[in-house]
Amino acid sequence: MNRLALMMAVFATFGCGAAAWAENEPPVLLDGSLTPQQQAILSRLQTKIVADAPAPKMLDVSNDESVYDNPPPPNASTGVNSGGVKFNIDATYLNKYVYRGVDHDRVAPNGNALNLLINAEVEFDLGKFPHPLFGVTTNIYDSDPVSRFQEILPYAGARWTIAPFTIETALNEYIYPNRESLNTDEVYLKITLDDSFLFHSKRPVLQPYVLSAFDYERSNGWYLETGISHDFIFEEFGLTITPKADVAYISHYEQNFIYKNDIGDYGFQHADMGLDIKYSLNTLFNVSRRLGEFDLHGCFFYTEKLQATVTGDYVLWGGFGLGFSY
């Protein structure tokens, strides 16, 4: 009887060995009827089985793929500014300064100087909330017989993205040094559609927009504009080419600087067609975008007057310049 019990205990030891190996605990004997000598032999067998058991292997998941991938580490070539304040400034030399279909170089018919157009803007990124912004645009024209600073346009407003729309609204103040009688103010609203969801594309295709501006200071008139554009992006070369087109309509819009509408009260005013070109200097000189984005940009446009009873110009214009954003 004792021999049979010893054999059963040995087999039980082999069965319990795996459990002892997994949990690092000695196996528990179920039969306590052995003699002390048999118990000692069995104890030595159990110790040897546990000692000879292979060590547990840890599961290596370092190369396993997961549907919850960790975000990649920051790349020096991407991510210009992850902070809450964004800034950009552009300086562009133009052969003519054309604003809303009118050539401002008319004030100096014999002048041949270039126009220097400077724009600076600051935007506060508040996440899902509207982003406050303010900026100023200035045109400097040496051939202007009255003031080299021909037009100063400070503005303040907000930009808000509610997919698929981007809504921008601001107050514009038009300041004409030494021509203060022409100063005026307006408010505008611009809505741009991200049409990528319509075309199932990664980027917008036509980016249609509508802009409505109301001059409440001088004429209580409206300026309405709609347009489209498309970005052809060549990331490998740091190049973006953007064809653009727009058309404008006015209603009871009387005067803005040299624009003066004393023939008709309303009608289609002008159309623009042309290109914006932007080339990344970061790509050219291998400069990290963490320091900001530097670019060389240019433009070429044709503006056409659409209606004889509404003030406008037929003019080819364009230029080139430098930009910085952070």
C-alpha positions as CSV (number, residue, x, y, z in Angstrom):
1,M,0.0,0.0,0.0
2,N,2.8,2.4,0.9
3,R,4.6,1.6,-2.5
4,L,1.4,2.4,-4.4
5,A,1.0,5.6,-2.5
6,L,4.6,6.6,-3.2
7,M,4.1,6.0,-7.0
8,M,1.0,8.0,-7.0
9,A,2.7,10.8,-5.2
10,V,5.6,10.8,-7.7
11,F,3.1,11.1,-10.6
12,A,1.3,13.9,-8.8
13,T,4.6,15.6,-8.3
14,F,5.2,15.6,-12.1
15,G,1.7,17.1,-12.6
16,C,2.1,19.7,-10.0
17,G,5.6,20.7,-11.2
18,A,4.2,22.9,-14.0
19,A,2.1,24.8,-11.5
20,A,5.0,25.2,-9.2
21,W,7.1,26.5,-12.1
22,A,4.4,29.0,-13.1
23,E,3.7,30.4,-9.7
24,N,7.1,29.8,-8.1
25,E,5.6,28.0,-5.2
26,P,6.4,24.4,-4.0
27,P,3.7,21.8,-5.0
28,V,1.3,20.8,-2.3
29,L,1.1,17.1,-1.4
30,L,-2.4,15.7,-1.3
31,D,-1.4,12.4,0.5
32,G,0.0,12.6,4.0
33,S,0.2,8.8,4.7
34,L,3.9,8.3,3.7
35,T,6.7,7.3,6.0
36,P,9.3,9.9,6.9
37,Q,11.8,8.2,4.7
38,Q,9.4,8.1,1.7
39,Q,8.5,11.7,2.4
40,A,12.2,12.8,2.3
41,I,12.7,10.9,-1.0
42,L,9.6,12.5,-2.5
43,S,10.7,16.0,-1.3
44,R,14.1,15.6,-3.0
45,L,12.3,14.6,-6.3
46,Q,10.1,17.6,-6.1
47,T,13.0,19.9,-5.5
48,K,14.9,18.5,-8.5
49,I,11.9,18.8,-10.8
50,V,11.3,22.4,-9.9
51,A,15.1,23.2,-10.2
52,D,15.3,21.6,-13.7
53,A,12.2,23.4,-15.0
54,P,13.0,25.9,-17.7
55,A,12.8,29.6,-16.7
56,P,9.6,31.3,-17.9
57,K,10.0,33.4,-21.0
58,M,8.7,36.9,-21.2
59,L,6.5,37.7,-24.2
60,D,8.4,40.1,-26.6
61,V,5.9,42.5,-28.1
62,S,8.4,45.2,-29.1
63,N,7.8,44.5,-32.8
64,D,4.1,43.8,-32.6
65,E,1.8,46.2,-34.4
66,S,-1.0,47.9,-32.5
67,V,-4.1,49.8,-33.7
68,Y,-3.2,52.3,-31.0
69,D,0.2,53.4,-32.3
70,N,2.1,55.9,-30.2
71,P,2.6,59.3,-31.8
72,P,5.9,59.6,-33.6
73,P,8.6,61.7,-31.9
74,P,8.8,65.3,-33.0
75,N,10.5,65.8,-36.4
76,A,12.8,68.8,-36.8
77,S,11.5,69.4,-40.2
78,T,7.8,69.7,-39.2
79,G,5.7,71.5,-36.6
80,V,6.5,75.2,-36.9
81,N,4.9,76.4,-33.8
82,S,2.9,74.3,-31.3
83,G,2.3,77.3,-29.0
84,G,-0.8,79.4,-28.6
85,V,0.5,82.5,-30.6
86,K,1.2,82.4,-34.3
87,F,2.9,85.2,-36.2
88,N,3.7,85.9,-39.8
89,I,5.0,88.8,-41.9
90,D,5.3,89.2,-45.6
91,A,7.1,91.9,-47.7
92,T,6.3,92.0,-51.4
93,Y,7.5,94.2,-54.2
94,L,4.8,94.8,-56.9
95,N,4.9,96.5,-60.2
96,K,1.4,97.9,-59.4
97,Y,-0.7,97.9,-56.2
98,V,-4.1,96.7,-57.3
99,Y,-6.8,96.5,-54.6
100,R,-10.3,95.2,-55.3
101,G,-10.0,95.8,-59.0
102,V,-8.5,99.3,-58.9
103,D,-4.9,100.3,-59.7
104,H,-3.7,102.6,-56.9
105,D,-0.8,103.8,-59.0
106,R,-3.2,106.1,-60.8
107,V,-2.3,108.8,-58.3
108,A,1.1,109.2,-60.1
109,P,0.5,108.5,-63.8
110,N,4.1,109.3,-64.6
111,G,5.6,107.3,-61.7
112,N,7.6,104.1,-62.3
113,A,8.6,103.0,-58.8
114,L,7.7,99.7,-57.4
115,N,5.2,99.3,-54.6
116,L,6.3,97.7,-51.3
117,L,3.4,95.9,-49.7
118,I,4.0,94.8,-46.1
119,N,1.6,92.6,-44.0
120,A,2.1,91.5,-40.5
121,E,-0.4,89.4,-38.4
122,V,-0.7,87.8,-35.0
123,E,-3.2,85.0,-34.3
124,F,-4.0,83.5,-30.9
125,D,-4.8,79.8,-31.1
126,L,-7.5,79.0,-28.6
127,G,-8.2,75.5,-29.9
128,K,-11.8,74.9,-30.7
129,F,-12.8,78.5,-29.8
130,P,-12.5,81.4,-32.2
131,H,-8.9,82.6,-32.7
132,P,-8.5,86.3,-32.1
133,L,-6.2,88.0,-34.6
134,F,-4.9,91.5,-35.4
135,G,-2.6,92.9,-38.1
136,V,-1.7,95.7,-40.4
137,T,-1.1,96.1,-44.1
138,T,0.9,99.0,-45.5
139,N,1.6,100.0,-49.1
140,I,4.7,102.2,-49.7
141,Y,4.9,103.9,-53.1
142,D,7.8,106.3,-53.7
143,S,6.0,107.9,-56.8
144,D,3.0,109.0,-54.8
145,P,3.0,112.8,-55.0
146,V,1.3,113.2,-51.6
147,S,2.5,110.4,-49.3
148,R,5.0,107.6,-49.7
149,F,2.9,105.6,-47.2
150,Q,0.0,105.5,-49.5
151,E,-2.3,103.2,-47.5
152,I,-2.3,101.9,-43.9
153,L,-4.8,99.2,-43.1
154,P,-4.9,98.0,-39.5
155,Y,-7.5,95.3,-38.8
156,A,-8.7,93.1,-35.8
157,G,-11.0,90.2,-35.7
158,A,-11.2,86.5,-35.3
159,R,-10.9,83.3,-37.3
160,W,-12.8,80.2,-36.5
161,T,-12.8,76.7,-38.0
162,I,-16.1,74.8,-37.8
163,A,-15.5,71.9,-40.2
164,P,-15.9,72.0,-43.1
165,F,-16.0,75.9,-42.9
166,T,-13.5,78.5,-41.9
167,I,-15.1,81.7,-40.8
168,E,-13.2,85.0,-40.6
169,T,-14.5,88.3,-39.6
170,A,-12.7,91.6,-38.8
171,L,-12.9,95.4,-38.6
172,N,-10.8,97.2,-41.3
173,E,-9.7,100.8,-40.8
174,Y,-8.4,102.5,-44.0
175,I,-5.9,105.3,-43.2
176,Y,-4.5,107.5,-46.0
177,P,-1.8,109.8,-44.6
178,N,-2.2,113.4,-45.8
179,R,-5.6,112.4,-47.3
180,E,-7.5,112.1,-44.1
181,S,-10.8,113.1,-45.7
182,L,-10.7,109.7,-47.5
183,N,-10.3,107.6,-44.3
184,T,-13.1,105.1,-43.8
185,D,-14.0,101.9,-41.9
186,E,-15.6,98.6,-42.8
187,V,-16.5,95.2,-41.3
188,Y,-16.2,92.0,-43.3
189,L,-17.1,88.4,-43.1
190,K,-15.4,85.6,-45.1
191,I,-16.4,82.0,-45.2
192,T,-14.2,79.4,-46.9
193,L,-15.3,75.8,-47.6
194,D,-13.0,72.8,-47.2
195,D,-14.4,70.8,-50.0
196,S,-12.1,67.8,-49.5
197,F,-15.1,65.8,-48.0
198,L,-16.9,66.2,-51.3
199,F,-14.1,64.9,-53.4
200,H,-12.8,62.3,-50.8
201,S,-9.4,63.9,-51.0
202,K,-6.7,64.6,-48.4
203,R,-6.6,68.3,-49.3
204,P,-9.2,70.9,-50.4
205,V,-9.7,70.9,-54.2
206,L,-11.3,74.3,-55.1
207,Q,-11.5,76.0,-51.6
208,P,-14.5,78.2,-52.6
209,Y,-15.1,81.3,-50.5
210,V,-17.4,84.2,-50.3
211,L,-16.5,87.6,-48.8
212,S,-18.9,90.4,-47.8
213,A,-17.6,93.8,-46.7
214,F,-19.8,96.7,-45.5
215,D,-18.5,100.3,-45.5
216,Y,-20.4,101.9,-42.6
217,E,-18.3,105.1,-42.4
218,R,-18.6,106.8,-45.8
219,S,-21.0,105.2,-48.1
220,N,-23.0,102.5,-46.4
221,G,-22.2,100.3,-49.4
222,W,-21.4,96.6,-49.9
223,Y,-18.5,94.9,-51.6
224,L,-19.1,91.2,-52.4
225,E,-16.5,88.8,-53.7
226,T,-16.4,85.0,-54.4
227,G,-13.5,82.9,-55.6
228,I,-11.7,79.6,-55.9
229,S,-8.2,78.4,-55.7
230,H,-6.2,75.1,-55.6
231,D,-2.8,74.3,-54.1
232,F,-0.5,72.2,-56.2
233,I,2.0,71.1,-53.5
234,F,5.4,69.6,-54.4
235,E,6.6,68.7,-50.9
236,E,9.9,67.2,-52.2
237,F,10.9,70.5,-53.6
238,G,9.2,72.8,-51.0
239,L,7.1,74.3,-53.8
240,T,3.4,75.3,-53.8
241,I,1.7,76.7,-56.9
242,T,-1.8,78.1,-56.4
243,P,-4.0,79.2,-59.3
244,K,-6.7,81.6,-58.3
245,A,-9.8,83.3,-59.7
246,D,-12.4,85.6,-58.2
247,V,-15.2,87.9,-59.2
248,A,-16.6,91.0,-57.3
249,Y,-20.0,92.8,-57.2
250,I,-20.7,96.1,-55.5
251,S,-23.9,97.8,-54.3
252,H,-24.0,101.5,-53.3
253,Y,-20.2,101.4,-52.8
254,E,-19.2,105.0,-53.5
255,Q,-15.5,105.5,-52.8
256,N,-12.4,103.9,-51.3
257,F,-9.2,106.0,-51.9
258,I,-9.1,106.6,-55.6
259,Y,-11.9,104.2,-56.3
260,K,-14.9,106.3,-56.9
261,N,-18.2,105.1,-58.2
262,D,-20.2,108.1,-59.3
263,I,-21.6,106.4,-62.5
264,G,-23.7,103.5,-61.2
265,D,-24.8,102.3,-57.8
266,Y,-24.4,98.6,-58.3
267,G,-23.0,95.9,-60.7
268,F,-20.3,93.4,-61.3
269,Q,-17.0,95.3,-60.8
270,H,-14.0,93.2,-61.7
271,A,-12.5,89.7,-62.0
272,D,-9.0,88.4,-61.2
273,M,-7.2,85.4,-62.6
274,G,-3.6,84.5,-61.8
275,L,-1.1,82.5,-59.8
276,D,0.5,82.6,-56.3
277,I,3.8,80.8,-56.0
278,K,5.6,79.9,-52.8
279,Y,9.0,78.3,-52.4
280,S,10.3,77.1,-49.0
281,L,13.7,78.5,-48.1
282,N,13.8,76.0,-45.3
283,T,13.9,73.2,-47.9
284,L,16.5,75.0,-50.0
285,F,19.0,75.6,-47.2
286,N,18.0,72.6,-45.0
287,V,16.9,74.9,-42.1
288,S,14.8,73.4,-39.3
289,R,11.2,74.6,-39.3
290,R,11.4,74.8,-35.5
291,L,13.1,78.1,-36.1
292,G,10.2,79.3,-38.2
293,E,9.3,79.1,-41.9
294,F,11.0,81.2,-44.4
295,D,9.7,81.4,-48.0
296,L,10.2,83.2,-51.3
297,H,6.9,84.0,-52.9
298,G,5.7,85.5,-56.1
299,C,2.4,86.3,-57.9
300,F,1.1,87.2,-61.4
301,F,-2.4,88.4,-62.0
302,Y,-4.7,89.9,-64.6
303,T,-7.5,92.1,-63.5
304,E,-10.4,93.0,-65.8
305,K,-13.1,95.5,-65.4
306,L,-16.5,93.9,-65.9
307,Q,-19.0,96.7,-66.3
308,A,-18.7,100.1,-67.9
309,T,-20.9,101.8,-65.3
310,V,-18.7,100.5,-62.4
311,T,-15.2,101.8,-61.7
312,G,-12.5,99.2,-62.4
313,D,-9.2,98.7,-64.4
314,Y,-7.7,96.4,-67.0
315,V,-4.2,95.7,-65.6
316,L,-1.5,93.1,-65.5
317,W,0.3,93.1,-62.2
318,G,2.5,90.9,-60.0
319,G,5.7,90.8,-58.0
320,F,7.9,88.8,-55.6
321,G,8.9,88.9,-51.9
322,L,9.9,87.2,-48.7
323,G,7.8,85.8,-45.9
324,F,8.4,84.5,-42.4
325,S,5.9,82.7,-40.1
326,Y,6.3,81.2,-36.6
